[in-house]
Amino acid sequence: MQHTIFQSFINNTIAVLQESTDMLGLAIAGSWITHETDSFSDLDLVLVSTTKISDNPEQMKAVANQLGTVLSAFTGEHVGEARLLICLYSNPLLHVDIKFLTLDEFHHRVENPVVVWERDHQLTNIIQETPAVWPYPDYQWIEDRFWVWIHYATLKLGRGELFEAFDFLSFIRMMVLGPLLHIKNGNQPRGVRKVETKLTLEDFAELRKTVVPMTKTDLVAALWKSIQLYEEVRKHLFDANIILKEDAAREVKVYLYKVEKM
């Protein structure tokens, strides 16, 4: 049923785009690529045009309004992508992300979307001639920050700011533990997306131990588990070129132990 709803929206979008000579193609990204779309999926559209549209949010919204009844729409700076327009449509209620690209911008992709309409095979030719490159985390970047982040969360616990520490554990899972565990399991490092099904049962069980009730005792235990999990997974991934911050690790662990005993 949901696939039918998506296909109807796609068909209508193609019909609209075909009326404009400025529009060059439409592709579908995300779960559509891997045939994992379900009733809880959103629709990720890649719209390619001759004219650059993404530098004008009002023009982006004008295009979106041609595709259906928009309840709300906003650009994606909060996810680091200003060329993205995040839309909520009605009749039916549907979340649709529209990325507005020029043909030159389409060369630089993190994945190969499914081309559903194009002029003169222009999108298909680019896909065949250039590689898609998914961004992987910089392990040194993570190591340089991890112990500072653990210390910061410990400061919050020492002060009794349990909400802050609780939220910061989520940040550590999103920025460090989730991506590294995904890579260890042969997946794209997409935060904590689908860790329930994409990780081994053992790895998921270990990650689950960092999700705890909001008490000081539980949150301290979750920080220790985060440290343990990080140090274990980096054994699988880091090579000798990564400079480990051993002094920082040692002092932060001592400080966490002190806060735990307060």
VOMARLUM-47643 format. One record per atom (N, C-alpha, C, O): residue in one letter; x negated, y, z. Coordinates in steps of 0.001 Angstrom, whole numbers, padded with zeros to 6 digits, always signed. Layout:
<nodes>
aXYZ...
</nodes>
This chain:
<nodes>
m-000829-001205+000000m+000000+000000+000000m-000864+001257+000000m-000645+002173-000793q-001880+001292+000925q-002748+002462+001000q-003553+002628-000283q-003761+003748-000751h-004005+001512-000852h-004759+001586-002095h-003903+002211-003184h-004404+002985-003999t-002613+001882-003207t-001686+002465-004184t-001562+003966-003984t-001519+004723-004953i-001504+004406-002712i-001434+005834-002407i-002682+006544-002902i-002601+007607-003518f-003844+005947-002628f-005094+006534-003093f-005125+006617-004620f-005492+007645-005188q-004736+005521-005275q-004794+005487-006731q-003858+006518-007336q-004187+007126-008354s-002710+006723-006733s-001782+007740-007221s-002400+009133-007109s-002263+009955-008014f-003079+009389-005992f-003729+010688-005806f-004848+010867-006826f-005006+011945-007400i-005618+009812-007049i-006708+009870-008023i-006163+010125-009428i-006691+010956-010167n-005110+009406-009785n-004517+009572-011115n-004023+011005-011319n-004217+011591-012384n-003385+011560-010291n-002897+012929-010387n-004062+013910-010505n-003998+014878-011262t-005133+013644-009741t-006310+014517-009791t-006927+014511-011190t-007291+015563-011714i-007043+013338-011786i-007588+013243-013147i-006736+014048-014121i-007259+014774-014967a-005424+013911-013993a-004519+014640-014895a-004716+016147-014775a-004679+016860-015777v-004923+016630-013560v-005141+018061-013338v-006474+018493-013920v-006551+019513-014605l-007520+017732-013656l-008853+018107-014102l-008976+018097-015622l-009681+018924-016200q-008298+017173-016253q-008373+017079-017709q-007874+018342-018407q-008233+018610-019554e-007054+019105-017718e-006499+020336-018301e-007498+021481-018319e-007269+022492-018983s-008608+021334-017593s-009610+022403-017528s-010872+021972-018254s-011457+020939-017927t-011293+022751-019229t-012511+022422-019974t-013764+022592-019108t-014838+022103-019458d-013620+023276-017998d-014747+023468-017100d-015061+022208-016300d-016180+022041-015815m-014081+021326-016164m-014269+020112-015371m-014921+019022-016219m-014495+018758-017344l-015970+018385-015661l-016748+017402-016413l-016530+015971-015956l-016716+015039-016738g-016137+015780-014695g-015970+014401-014246g-015496+014304-012812g-015569+015252-012030l-015001+013102-012497l-014545+012802-011139l-015057+011417-010758l-014940+010464-011528a-015626+011322-009559a-016114+010038-009052a-015615+009859-007620a-015285+010828-006937i-015568+008604-007183i-015096+008277-005832i-016258+007673-005057i-016908+006739-005527a-016515+008207-003873a-017624+007746-003030a-017074+007029-001798a-015890+006698-001729g-017959+006798-000829g-017537+006192+000430g-017126+004741+000293g-017719+003983-000475s-016104+004363+001044s-015676+002958+001104s-015107+002459-000217s-014989+001251-000420w-014755+003366-001113w-014247+002973-002433w-015323+002206-003205w-015015+001306-003986i-016592+002573-002977i-017695+001932-003697i-017796+000451-003345i-018019-000390-004215t-017628+000145-002068t-017826-001226-001570t-016512-001990-001422t-016487-003093-000875h-015425-001401-001911h-014098-002043-001845h-013680-002331-000404h-013028-003338-000126e-014064-001432+000510e-013708-001576+001917e-012606-000615+002338e-012356-000445+003531t-011949+000010+001379t-010875+000944+001692t-009723+000213+002361t-009305-000854+001911d-009212+000798+003440d-008060+000217+004118d-007083+001330+004505d-007249+002476+004087s-006082+000999+005288s-005038+001962+005618s-005530+003100+006511s-004819+004087+006702f-006739+002972+007058f-007278+004015+007916f-008425+004773+007234f-009120+005555+007883s-008620+004551+005958s-009697+005213+005223s-009291+006618+004795s-008106+006933+004683d-010302+007458+004558d-010064+008705+003856d-010518+008521+002410d-011028+007461+002047l-010336+009528+001606l-010699+009456+000191l-011811+010461-000063l-011657+011650+000217d-012936+009980-000594d-014098+010834-000835d-014241+011089-002328d-014651+010202-003077l-013905+012290-002756l-013971+012657-004168l-015241+013456-004456l-015669+014278-003646v-015833+013202-005617v-016949+014000-006113v-016488+014639-007414v-016280+013957-008418l-016334+015937-007383l-015810+016673-008539l-016960+017448-009180l-017607+018270-008531v-017202+017177-010454v-018323+017800-011164v-017791+018770-012208v-016920+018434-013010s-018336+019982-012177s-017873+021030-013102s-019063+021743-013729s-020186+021661-013232t-018802+022437-014817t-019844+023238-015458t-020182+024443-014597t-021353+024735-014352t-019166+025128-014147t-019342+026299-013289t-019548+025862-011841t-018912+024915-011379k-020431+026548-011130k-020633+026257-009712k-019442+026792-008923k-019165+027991-008935i-018747+025898-008244i-017562+026269-007466i-017873+026350-005978i-017216+027088-005245s-018868+025597-005531s-019108+025441-004099s-019608+026693-003395s-019664+026724-002165d-019976+027737-004154d-020402+028975-003506d-019234+029911-003228d-019426+031040-002778n-018017+029433-003499n-016815+030244-003290n-015742+029395-002608n-014989+028709-003299p-015647+029418-001287p-014673+028589-000576p-013228+028795-001033p-012436+027852-001057e-012897+030018-001388e-011527+030265-001835e-011248+029586-003172e-010138+029110-003408q-012237+029543-004033q-012079+028846-005307q-011989+027337-005074q-011223+026648-005746m-012770+026827-004124m-012692+025411-003767m-011273+025066-003300m-010706+024050-003701k-010717+025921-002456k-009363+025685-001943k-008315+025811-003054k-007304+025110-003047a-008569+026704-003996a-007624+026854-005114a-007559+025575-005938a-006479+025160-006360v-008713+024948-006169v-008729+023672-006890v-008005+022604-006075v-007189+021854-006610a-008305+022540-004786a-007665+021546-003924a-006152+021700-003923a-005427+020706-003895n-005675+022922-003953n-004226+023173-003934n-003539+022679-005203n-002337+022413-005202q-004300+022560-006274q-003714+022039-007517q-003467+020531-007447q-002708+019986-008248l-004103+019865-006496l-004058+018401-006442l-002932+017871-005562l-002626+016680-005605g-002315+018731-004770g-001240+018297-003879g-000938+019375-002859g-001443+020493-002962t-000119+019044-001880t+000267+019998-000850t-000745+019957+000289t-000798+018991+001050v-001542+021008+000398v-002609+021065+001396v-002059+021624+002708v-001518+022729+002745l-002203+020855+003774l-001797+021320+005096l-002901+022154+005742l-002634+023143+006423s-004145+021736+005515s-005293+022462+006054s-006529+022067+005258s-006649+020935+004790a-007446+023023+005114a-008687+022749+004385a-009786+023651+004904a-009555+024829+005179f-010992+023094+005040f-012132+023872+005513f-013409+023253+004965f-013452+022066+004640t-014451+024079+004867t-015720+023615+004318t-016546+022882+005376t-016316+023032+006576g-017515+022083+004906g-018181+021116+005764g-019516+021521+006340g-020412+020685+006449e-019683+022800+006719e-020954+023208+007314e-021275+022413+008572e-022446+022179+008871h-020263+021999+009307h-020491+021291+010571h-021115+019910+010358h-021666+019328+011292v-021029+019387+009136v-021701+018123+008817v-022864+018357+007856v-023362+017422+007230g-023292+019622+007746g-024450+019957+006927g-024191+019943+005438g-025128+019784+004655e-022934+020106+005022e-022622+020059+003598e-021576+021118+003263e-020373+020862+003327a-022055+022324+002901a-021157+023441+002585a-020418+023228+001274a-019417+023894+001010r-020906+022301+000449r-020241+022037-000837r-019038+021116-000669r-018345+020809-001639l-018797+020684+000541l-017700+019759+000835l-016487+020525+001347l-016607+021391+002214l-015327+020201+000806l-014064+020747+001311l-013279+019592+001919l-012949+018618+001242i-012991+019721+003196i-012283+018678+003929i-010806+019062+003973i-010441+020112+004501c-009970+018204+003416c-008562+018549+003213c-007632+017545+003883c-007911+016347+003931l-006533+018061+004392l-005437+017218+004860l-004224+017523+003989l-003713+018643+003979y-003775+016504+003260y-002636+016642+002364y-001388+016024+002998y-001477+015164+003874s-000223+016484+002534s+001038+015882+002968s+001713+015198+001779s+001350+015412+000622n+002701+014374+002101n+003513+013678+001077n+002687+012868+000073n+002728+013164-001121p+001923+011836+000533p+001816+011340+001905p+000704+012040+002672p-000122+012746+002094l+000699+011830+003988l-000349+012392+004829l-001664+011696+004494l-001794+010484+004663l-002640+012476+004017l-003848+011879+003467l-005044+012796+003705l-004990+013994+003424h-006125+012215+004229h-007388+012941+004422h-008220+012761+003164h-008529+011636+002772v-008581+013867+002532v-009360+013824+001297v-010544+014778+001417v-010366+015969+001669d-011748+014249+001236d-012955+015074+001181d-013317+015285-000279d-013440+014325-001039i-013486+016538-000669i-013829+016866-002059i-015193+017547-002071i-015359+018628-001505k-016165+016914-002715k-017484+017529-002865k-017558+018149-004257k-017354+017469-005263f-017850+019436-004299f-017906+020184-005550f-019360+020303-006010f-020180+020931-005340l-019670+019697-007153l-021034+019702-007667l-021074+020180-009111l-020091+020087-009846t-022233+020693-009495t-022510+020911-010909t-023191+019656-011441t-023554+018766-010671l-023359+019588-012744l-023992+018415-013340l-025427+018253-012837l-025865+017134-012567d-026161+019360-012708d-027532+019284-012201d-027553+018750-010776d-028417+017944-010429e-026612+019192-009949e-026567+018746-008551e-026226+017265-008435e-026627+016608-007474f-025498+016742-009398f-025099+015340-009366f-026304+014399-009493f-026220+013226-009130h-027419+014917-010007h-028633+014094-010112h-029112+013630-008736h-029678+012545-008603h-028886+014447-007729h-029411+014172-006389h-028295+013585-005530h-027427+014302-005031r-028342+012245-005370r-027235+011528-004715r-027773+010608-003639r-028896+010111-003729v-026951+010387-002612v-027308+009406-001586v-026750+008029-001925v-027186+007026-001359e-025791+007973-002843e-025203+006716-003285e-024629+006922-004676e-024466+008061-005115n-024323+005845-005370n-023727+005936-006701n-022215+005774-006592n-021719+004673-006354p-021489+006866-006766p-020036+006773-006670p-019444+006075-007891p-020122+005871-008898v-018180+005720-007781v-017469+005079-008891v-016886+006172-009783v-016027+006943-009355v-017355+006227-011002v-016857+007242-011944v-015480+006807-012454v-015337+005725-013024v-014479+007647-012247v-013122+007312-012686v-012662+008160-013861v-011680+007836-014529w-013385+009252-014107w-013084+010069-015289w-014289+010958-015569w-014914+011483-014648e-014610+011122-016862e-015734+011982-017237e-015615+012365-018700e-014891+011731-019467r-016327+013401-019070r-016420+013816-020464r-017772+013361-021028r-018824+013642-020455d-017722+012677-022122d-018924+012295-022882d-019930+011488-022048d-021137+011602-022260h-019450+010690-021120h-020294+009787-020322h-021386+010527-019553h-022435+009953-019264q-021149+011788-019222q-022223+012584-018620q-022588+012105-017212q-023768+012073-016866l-021608+011736-016405l-021902+011245-015053l-022544+009860-015118l-023510+009577-014409t-021999+009010-015969t-022533+007653-016103t-023977+007683-016561t-024799+006910-016070n-024295+008558-017488n-025673+008666-017976n-026630+009060-016851n-027732+008519-016748i-026208+009996-016016i-027055+010427-014899i-027272+009280-013932i-028390+009068-013461i-026215+008539-013631i-026330+007399-012713i-027291+006354-013263i-028061+005762-012506q-027254+006125-014556q-028123+005126-015174q-029572+005588-015254q-030486+004765-015288e-029785+006893-015285e-031133+007421-015512e-031853+007864-014238e-033076+008004-014243t-031115+008085-013150t-031733+008584-011922t-031301+007739-010726t-030180+007231-010706p-032169+007583-009734p-031825+006750-008572p-031045+007523-007518p-031200+008735-007371a-030201+006796-006789a-029568+007347-005596a-030465+007024-004408a-030956+005902-004281v-030676+008004-003540v-031595+007817-002411v-030882+008169-001109v-030573+009333-000853w-030624+007148-000290w-029990+007398+001000w-031036+007935+001972w-032123+007365+002068p-030738+009022+002700p-031735+009588+003624p-031947+008709+004854p-030995+008347+005546y-033187+008378+005110y-033535+007580+006283y-034207+008472+007324y-034885+009438+006974p-034021+008149+008593p-034607+009003+009638p-036124+008942+009645p-036727+007941+009258d-036720+010024+010091d-038163+010122+010273d-038467+009589+011672d-038082+010200+012669y-039151+008461+011743y-039402+007830+013046y-040237+008726+013965y-040010+008757+015174q-041192+009447+013401q-041996+010334+014239q-041128+011465+014789q-041286+011875+015939w-040224+011959+013972w-039285+013007+014399w-038482+012529+015600w-038270+013282+016551i-038036+011273+015555i-037267+010720+016666i-038133+010563+017906i-037733+010969+018997e-039310+009981+017750e-040198+009749+018896e-040586+011070+019559e-040679+011137+020785d-040813+012113+018774d-041183+013420+019326d-040080+014005+020195d-040351+014808+021088r-038846+013611+019940r-037695+014210+020634r-037069+013325+021698r-036460+013823+022646f-037216+012023+021546f-036442+011099+022384f-036647+011352+023867f-035678+011431+024623w-037893+011479+024291w-038159+011597+025731w-037716+012939+026276w-037328+013035+027440v-037766+013977+025455v-037236+015278+025856v-035724+015173+026050v-035171+015725+027001w-035070+014466+025149w-033619+014298+025266w-033242+013507+026522w-032286+013858+027213i-033992+012441+026816i-033717+011658+028020i-033928+012532+029271i-033140+012468+030215h-034975+013330+029270h-035225+014228+030400h-034089+015229+030555h-033659+015518+031671y-033609+015751+029449y-032506+016725+029494y-031262+016097+030116y-030617+016704+030971a-030927+014881+029688a-029770+014192+030252a-029967+013930+031739a-029014+013995+032515t-031209+013632+032140t-031511+013391+033555t-031327+014660+034376t-030831+014605+035502l-031721+015799+033822l-031494+017073+034498l-030015+017273+034787l-029640+017709+035875k-029182+016953+033812k-027744+017122+033994k-027222+016218+035104k-026372+016628+035895l-027724+015004+035162l-027310+014090+036227l-027749+014607+037590l-026997+014539+038562g-028978+015127+037654g-029468+015649+038919g-028626+016792+039440g-028464+016950+040650r-028086+017598+038524r-027257+018730+038900r-025806+018321+039139r-025006+019111+039639g-025476+017094+038781g-024097+016637+038943g-023189+016968+037772g-021967+016880+037894e-023771+017349+036634e-022973+017653+035435e-022750+016355+034661e-023402+016091+033651l-021818+015562+035160l-021607+014222+034610l-021032+014266+033202l-021386+013435+032366f-020153+015221+032928f-019603+015345+031571f-020715+015595+030562f-020739+014996+029487e-021642+016492+030922e-022749+016800+030024e-023589+015556+029749e-023942+015279+028603a-023906+014816+030795a-024717+013609+030620a-023961+012563+029811a-024540+011886+028960f-022675+012437+030080f-021826+011477+029364f-021826+011791+027868f-021994+010895+027041d-021636+013068+027526d-021634+013462+026116d-023012+013305+025481d-023121+012971+024301f-024056+013543+026257f-025397+013454+025695f-025771+012020+025352f-026531+011778+024414l-025242+011080+026104l-025452+009674+025750l-024838+009364+024386l-025398+008591+023609s-023704+009961+024106s-023087+009789+022787s-023991+010355+021696s-024138+009762+020628f-024592+011503+021977f-025533+012116+021037f-026715+011189+020766f-027128+011035+019617i-027260+010571+021811i-028395+009664+021657i-027999+008438+020832i-028779+007958+020010r-026791+007938+021055r-026331+006805+020230r-026208+007216+018765r-026588+006461+017869m-025673+008421+018523m-025456+008870+017153m-026764+009166+016423m-026910+008835+015247m-027715+009791+017124m-028935+010270+016482m-030071+009250+016494m-030937+009284+015620v-030078+008347+017468v-031220+007456+017631v-030822+005987+017588v-031203+005265+016666l-030062+005545+018576l-029819+004114+018736l-029009+003535+017586l-029361+002484+017051g-027933+004204+017198g-027104+003693+016101g-027876+003561+014802g-027901+002481+014213p-028518+004654+014330p-029277+004553+013078p-030379+003497+013110p-030549+002753+012145l-031131+003426+014212l-032233+002465+014269l-031719+001032+014284l-032303+000159+013643l-030636+000783+015007l-030065-000565+015019l-029490-000931+013651l-029585-002081+013223h-028898+000041+012971h-028417-000212+011605h-029573-000632+010701h-029461-001607+009958i-030678+000099+010764i-031829-000228+009920i-032360-001613+010267i-032671-002401+009374k-032464-001911+011550k-032923-003230+011979k-032056-004333+011382k-032551-005414+011064n-030745-004054+011230n-029811-005052+010710n-029601-004961+009201n-028695-005593+008659g-030440-004172+008522g-030385-004101+007069g-029291-003222+006517g-028898-003374+005360n-028786-002293+007333n-027710-001407+006908n-028230+000002+006650n-029349+000337+007039q-027422+000817+005999q-027746+002226+005893q-027596+002868+007274q-026673+002528+008014p-028492+003793+007625p-028481+004385+008972p-027403+005449+009133p-027696+006644+009140r-026160+005009+009262r-025025+005935+009295r-024506+006112+010723r-023351+005801+011014g-025360+006610+011598g-024936+006875+012969g-024425+005616+013645g-025120+004601+013699v-023212+005689+014158v-022604+004514+014787v-021422+004002+013955v-020566+003283+014470r-021376+004369+012676r-020297+003910+011810r-020290+002385+011716r-021288+001770+011338k-019168+001795+012061k-018911+000361+011906k-019938-000518+012614k-020220-001630+012167v-020498-000020+013721v-021438-000870+014462v-020750-002124+014991v-021399-003142+015232e-019429-002041+015170e-018689-003189+015683e-018779-004398+014751e-018703-005540+015202t-018942-004144+013455t-018971-005240+012481t-020294-005347+011736t-020564-006379+011122k-021133-004303+011771k-022355-004287+010977k-023597-004724+011757k-024636-005010+011162l-023490-004776+013087l-024621-005225+013896l-024422-006673+014308l-023304-007187+014292t-025518-007327+014678t-025379-008656+015253t-024633-008537+016575t-024610-007470+017189l-024031-009624+017006l-023300-009604+018272l-024215-009203+019420l-023796-008485+020329e-025454-009661+019384e-026407-009337+020454e-026735-007853+020469e-026730-007225+021528d-027022-007286+019290d-027361-005869+019234d-026171-005001+019628d-026334-003992+020315f-024987-005389+019198f-023808-004607+019569f-023567-004672+021072f-023211-003669+021690a-023759-005839+021654a-023571-005992+023100a-024542-005101+023866a-024178-004518+024887e-025782-004994+023374e-026755-004144+024027e-026377-002671+023896e-026473-001915+024863l-025950-002268+022713l-025526-000883+022519l-024313-000564+023381l-024192+000535+023921r-023424-001530+023502r-022205-001327+024292r-022529-001011+025750r-021740-000349+026425k-023657-001466+026237k-024043-001218+027632k-024392+000243+027892k-024531+000648+029046t-024535+001042+026829t-024790+002474+027019t-023491+003260+027120t-023518+004473+027328v-022367+002591+026978v-021056+003235+027120v-020499+002828+028478v-020125+001674+028684v-020446+003787+029405v-020170+003452+030799v-019172+004441+031398v-018918+005495+030816p-018601+004102+032568p-017763+005062+033291p-018561+006296+033697p-019791+006261+033741m-017862+007376+033990m-018525+008650+034247m-018811+008817+035746m-018235+009663+036430t-019718+007974+036211t-020252+008129+037556t-021759+008260+037447t-022352+007820+036462k-022375+008854+038437k-023825+009036+038381k-024536+007692+038262k-025454+007535+037457t-024102+006720+039074t-024751+005409+039062t-024679+004765+037685t-025676+004249+037180d-023493+004796+037081d-023319+004180+035766d-024093+004928+034687d-024677+004310+033798l-024097+006257+034764l-024784+007040+033742l-026301+006876+033832l-026985+006837+032809v-026823+006779+035052v-028258+006494+035199v-028585+005137+034585v-029582+004995+033878a-027750+004148+034855a-027974+002818+034287a-027930+002870+032758a-028701+002184+032087a-027024+003686+032213a-026921+003807+030756a-028162+004461+030161a-028584+004104+029061l-028750+005419+030880l-029989+006029+030400l-031134+005014+030406l-031915+004950+029457w-031231+004230+031467w-032250+003175+031483w-032035+002187+030333w-032990+001766+029680k-030779+001824+030092k-030485+000906+028985k-030851+001548+027643k-031369+000867+026757s-030589+002847+027484s-030939+003542+026246s-032450+003507+026025s-032919+003289+024908i-033200+003723+027098i-034661+003659+027009i-035107+002258+026606i-035926+002090+025702q-034562+001261+027284q-034940-000122+026983q-034616-000485+025539q-035429-001095+024846l-033437-000110+025098l-032998-000451+023746l-033858+000262+022704l-034229-000326+021688y-034170+001528+022962y-035020+002279+022048y-036409+001647+021944y-036933+001471+020845e-037000+001309+023090e-038342+000743+023071e-038375-000636+022413e-039383-001026+021824e-037267-001367+022517e-037203-002681+021863e-037054-002548+020355e-037748-003225+019596v-036151-001679+019921v-035869-001606+018483v-037030-000965+017730v-037264-001286+016565r-037763-000059+018388r-038881+000558+017669r-040015-000445+017425r-040834-000241+016529k-040068-001522+018211k-041051-002579+017948k-040805-003220+016585k-041744-003668+015928h-039545-003262+016164h-039185-003862+014878h-039432-002911+013705h-039636-003347+012572l-039412-001594+013995l-039364-000637+012893l-040604+000242+012759l-041019+000545+011640f-041199+000655+013866f-042290+001616+013799f-043599+000916+013423f-043871-000196+013876d-044392+001572+012601d-045709+001028+012293d-046773+001796+013078d-046451+002653+013901a-048027+001484+012816a-049126+002061+013589a-049310+003550+013343a-050017+004219+014097n-048686+004077+012300n-048817+005499+011998n-047981+006381+012921n-048212+007587+013008i-047018+005786+013605i-046172+006555+014504i-046893+006740+015826i-047262+005766+016483i-047092+007988+016214i-047783+008311+017463i-046771+008307+018597i-045892+009167+018654l-046893+007339+019498l-045969+007222+020604l-046317+008234+021692l-047485+008427+022027k-045294+008871+022233k-045477+009877+023285k-045515+009170+024645k-044587+009281+025446e-046603+008446+024883e-046684+007589+026064e-046727+008388+027369e-046147+007967+028371d-047408+009532+027363d-047450+010357+028573d-046069+010891+028907d-045652+010875+030065a-045364+011362+027893a-044011+011872+028109a-043097+010762+028601a-042286+010972+029504a-043226+009589+028012a-042387+008460+028411a-042617+008115+029883a-041670+007897+030639r-043872+008070+030269r-044196+007689+031646r-043631+008700+032649r-043030+008314+033652e-043825+009982+032378e-043368+010999+033326e-041850+011110+033360e-041275+011344+034423v-041210+010952+032246v-039742+011014+032208v-039136+009839+032967v-038136+010000+033666k-039731+008669+032834k-039238+007504+033578k-039380+007707+035084k-038484+007347+035848v-040506+008284+035509v-040706+008576+036929v-039648+009556+037423v-039103+009401+038515y-039366+010569+036602y-038375+011572+036996y-036968+010962+037048y-036195+011267+037956l-036641+010118+036098l-035333+009462+036103l-035192+008595+037352l-034120+008539+037954y-036254+007932+037734y-036219+007094+038945y-035971+007963+040187y-035225+007569+041084k-036600+009148+040236k-036399+010052+041363k-034951+010525+041439k-034349+010538+042512v-034398+010912+040290v-033008+011357+040268v-032058+010228+040654v-031060+010443+041342e-032384+009033+040203e-031556+007869+040544e-031486+007670+042063e-030446+007258+042578k-032572+007956+042786k-032644+007726+044214k-032117+008887+045055k-032017+008774+046277m-031783+009991+044412m-031287+011166+045155m-029918+010891+045763m-029349+011762+046421
</nodes>
